[in-house]
Amino acid sequence: MNSKKFALALLALIVVIGAIVGIYYYQEQNSRELTLYGNVDVRSVNLGFRVAGKLASLHVDEGDAITVGQALGRLDDAPFINALNQAKAARDVARANLAKAKAGYRSEEIAQVRSEVAQKESAFRFADSFLKRQQGLWQSKTISANDLENARTGRNQAQAAYQAAKDKLRQFETGYRLEEIAAAKAQLIQADAAVAQAELNLKDTQLTAPSAGMILTRAIEPGTMLAAGNTVFTLSLTNPVWIRAYIDEPNLNQAIAGREILIDTDGRKDQPYHGKIGFVSPTAEFTPKNVETPDLRTDLVYRLRIIVLDPDESLKQGMPVTLRFADANLTEASLPATNLTKTSK
């Protein structure tokens, strides 16, 4: 009898111990902190001149920290200054032509044309009178037919010259046509555009930093003849600094845009950087080769972009980092799922 009680007691003890172990294991599994692995993604920019020319000087070198708008280098600007002066001269000519077209002809020019009209009129009247006299002599058989024809030709030429002078006077008194004024306006607009382009080209001989960062590469040296767009410097941007990481689908509900992330590096494990999830890819992809966790090597994962809120010069391109959720004590049930976009495998 005692042996039966002992066996029952032992069995009950085993059940209790198993239940305790099971509960502990379950809690341990649920309380395990989700850890992700990623790499620093710092954007870089290739800087160059928008115009071609001879490189005159460079003001910075590799490793220099630069600020927005800082002068980095310049081209020989002599050809561009000459081109600007030429464009300004052409614009002055176009502006003068437009003013002339709007103002019309000067009074002195009109008076001169009136004198020409009076002169041509006198010549025509004389030629017409001479023709009439020749016609009377022809009827009396005093002159030949050739003399009469010469007189008629002279009269016609004088009449044509008189009519041309009157037309010219009418043109001078009326002024330039509307089409001529419109053409002069168009030429001035074209000249203004040429000046603006020449000024822009001259400005583009100065290379300035579009944003703060650090010079990674100095590709060429002064004296080099450059084509437009040739890379002179490679600039590593200070901001933004991102972390590229991946998460598997079972844990996808924890990747919420805006959720805070702690970022650990090998150099400062006890002083994590701070970040937040800025982007969760809606499309699954195969695990990239640089993901180092064994459990993810053959799974489909989703790409995350974590924005680093407090970056410094210690974060380098491609640096491996470890990611932890700052609010890891939250349970899955407490995490909203409405912000997630899942894609079925």
Buried (B, 14 or more C-beta within 10 A) or exposed (E): EEEEEEEEEEEEEEEEEEEEEEEEEEEEEEEEEEEBBBBBBBBBBBBBBEBBBBBBEBEBEEEBEBEEEBBBBBBBBEBBEEBBEEBBEBBEEBBEBBEBBEEBBEEEEBEEBBEBBEEBBEBBBEBBEBBEEBEEBBEEEEBEEEEBEBBBEBBBEBBEBBEEBBEBBEBBEEBBEEEBBEBBBEBBEEBBEBBEEBBEBBEBBEBBBEBBBBBBBBBBEEEEEBEEEBEBBBBBBBEBBBBBBBBBBEBBBBBBBEBBBBBBBEEEEEEBBBBBBBEBBEEBEEBEEEBEBEEBEEBBBBBBBBBBBEBEEEBEEEBEBBBBBBEEEEEEEEBEEEBBEEEEE
